Amino acid sequence: MNNFNLHVLDNFLSDEVYTEAVNIIPTIDWGAKTLKYNGLDNEHRWFSSHLAPYHPIAVEIEKNIKEKTKFEFRSFRLLAFTMVPKMEPFPHVDMDDGGGHTNQLILYIDGNTEMNKGTGFYVQDGDSTVNLNTHVGFHKNRAILFESGMYHSPLLFLSDDSIPRISIIARF
């Protein structure tokens, strides 16, 4: 595991660009909802829709990573809107793909604001156990930046409702 290096920034996007992101959501085609997780049937976890790296939202995300953080930005390896439904947590690691894309972003866009719609970050305890270390609650326009290799999971299982969480995720 990499060092536990977690950055949380509220009001990450300008009001204008944030509003544009919210307004895109009703137009997103989330697909057939038959995706697989790690190649396993019936293990669907979330839905996504890619965002072009030249889209104005992507341009502002890149600018803000460079100006508001100390994270190195190479390029976007992954950039997508995601919709996460209420489900049990599943701590996982998104590793660097070998191309130098060693950092990640979760940018909360839409959903009901509450602690239990956020993301949990875990530390490894032994070879096969991970323990929750930090829970970052959902707040619209909140960015969480971290190094690839950190265990994390959506934590919607204790949510007060079943309204999904919409975010933008990036590996850069």
C-alpha atoms as one frame of an Amber mdcrd trajectory, in Angstrom:
protein
   0.000   0.000   0.000   1.053   3.551  -0.668   1.188   6.127   2.080  -2.183
   7.327   3.358  -2.339  10.657   1.529  -5.880  11.994   1.260  -6.932  15.532
   0.246 -10.481  16.890   0.501 -11.424  20.160  -1.204 -14.911  21.668  -1.087
 -16.226  23.943  -3.866 -13.765  22.348  -6.282 -15.490  23.520  -9.467 -16.660
  27.052 -10.158 -20.410  27.534  -9.680 -20.884  27.811 -13.456 -19.053  24.576
 -14.302 -20.600  22.710 -11.360 -24.091  23.716 -12.580 -23.165  22.481 -16.068
 -22.162  19.096 -14.587 -25.470  18.819 -12.707 -27.418  19.738 -15.852 -25.725
  16.961 -17.864 -26.920  14.202 -15.510 -30.481  13.866 -16.895 -29.044  13.346
 -20.404 -26.665  10.514 -19.456 -27.395   7.062 -20.860 -26.201   4.751 -18.087
 -26.250   1.779 -20.459 -27.836  -1.639 -20.150 -26.851  -1.943 -16.498 -25.324
  -5.351 -17.118 -21.704  -4.465 -16.453 -19.381  -6.866 -14.682 -16.984  -6.213
 -11.831 -13.632  -7.974 -12.124 -15.144 -10.237 -14.784 -17.766 -11.752 -12.477
 -21.359 -12.062 -13.637 -24.016 -10.504 -11.418 -21.406  -8.517  -9.520 -22.384
  -5.138 -10.899 -21.252  -2.295  -8.688 -21.784   1.026 -10.461 -22.654   2.625
 -13.771 -20.484   5.041 -15.719 -20.460   7.368 -18.692 -17.173   8.658 -20.043
 -16.394  12.355 -20.180 -14.131  13.622 -22.984 -10.859  15.171 -21.742 -11.502
  18.291 -23.843 -14.986  18.885 -22.383 -15.133  22.195 -20.416 -15.787  20.259
 -17.179 -12.655  18.170 -17.768 -10.620  21.268 -18.604 -11.611  22.878 -15.287
 -10.909  19.676 -13.343  -7.400  19.549 -14.832  -6.835  23.263 -14.109  -7.985
  22.910 -10.510  -5.855  19.820  -9.880  -2.833  21.823 -11.052  -3.729  25.039
  -9.202  -5.384  23.811  -5.992  -3.358  20.683  -5.167   0.190  19.380  -5.085
  -0.720  16.306  -7.120   1.201  15.844 -10.355  -1.023  15.833 -13.431   0.092
  13.923 -16.561  -3.165  13.351 -18.418  -6.499  11.688 -17.781  -6.310   7.884
 -17.978  -9.941   7.629 -16.885 -12.586  10.358 -16.658 -16.249   9.494 -16.202
 -19.507  10.310 -14.511 -20.467   7.467 -12.160 -23.736   6.504 -10.514 -23.426
   4.391  -7.368 -26.572   2.791  -5.904 -27.133   1.765  -2.287 -25.059  -1.370
  -1.684 -22.713  -3.070   0.715 -19.154  -1.690   0.837 -16.488  -3.402  -1.240
 -13.002  -2.080  -0.424 -10.866  -2.184  -3.539  -7.710  -0.707  -5.026  -7.387
   1.001  -8.396  -3.753   0.544  -9.347  -1.516   2.564 -11.623  -1.761   1.112
 -15.116   1.988   1.410 -15.679   1.577   4.635 -17.619   2.334   6.934 -14.698
  -1.298   7.676 -13.825  -0.785   7.336 -10.079  -3.475   9.624  -8.646  -7.249
   9.564  -8.405 -10.133  11.957  -7.934 -13.698  11.462  -6.751 -15.750  14.617
  -7.292 -19.224  14.447  -5.731 -21.810  16.015  -8.057 -25.366  15.065  -7.108
 -27.385  13.113  -4.564 -28.680  13.737  -1.078 -26.072  15.339   1.146 -25.333
  13.049   4.073 -22.403  11.361   5.743 -23.529   7.892   4.657 -23.355   8.642
   0.927 -19.608   9.211   1.040 -16.470   7.155   0.560 -14.526   5.083   3.044
 -10.745   4.817   2.941  -9.097   1.748   4.429  -5.691   0.620   5.655  -4.407
  -2.891   5.237  -4.048  -5.017   8.370  -2.135  -8.156   7.525  -2.344  -9.952
   4.202  -6.101 -10.221   3.785  -7.802  -7.694   6.078  -8.543  -4.006   5.571
  -9.956  -1.705   8.237 -11.868   1.522   7.741  -9.549   4.434   8.536 -11.375
   7.529   7.256 -14.917   8.216   6.055 -15.451  11.290   3.874 -19.119  12.276
   3.755 -20.980  13.296   0.612 -21.176  17.031  -0.028 -21.943  18.427  -3.484
 -18.885  19.805  -5.324 -16.458  18.116  -2.894 -13.301  16.649  -4.419 -11.321
  13.838  -2.829  -7.848  13.263  -4.244  -5.640  10.324  -3.333  -2.880   8.079
  -4.594  -3.733   4.963  -6.588  -3.230   1.952  -4.393  -5.366   3.193  -1.479
  -8.226   0.888  -0.527 -11.560   2.708  -0.828 -15.269   1.982  -1.206 -18.563
   3.813  -1.612 -20.347   3.718   1.754 -23.997   4.039   0.803 -25.143   0.935
   2.699 -26.179   2.955   5.774 -27.809   5.705   3.735 -31.195   7.004   4.842
 -32.610   6.510   1.339 -31.910   4.621  -1.883 -31.185   7.672  -4.061 -27.892
   7.014  -5.902 -24.783   9.154  -5.670 -23.500  10.804  -8.855 -19.797  11.635
  -9.035 -17.060  12.285 -11.535 -14.087   9.988 -11.149 -10.667  10.389 -12.695
  -7.337   8.649 -12.759  -4.561  11.014 -13.711
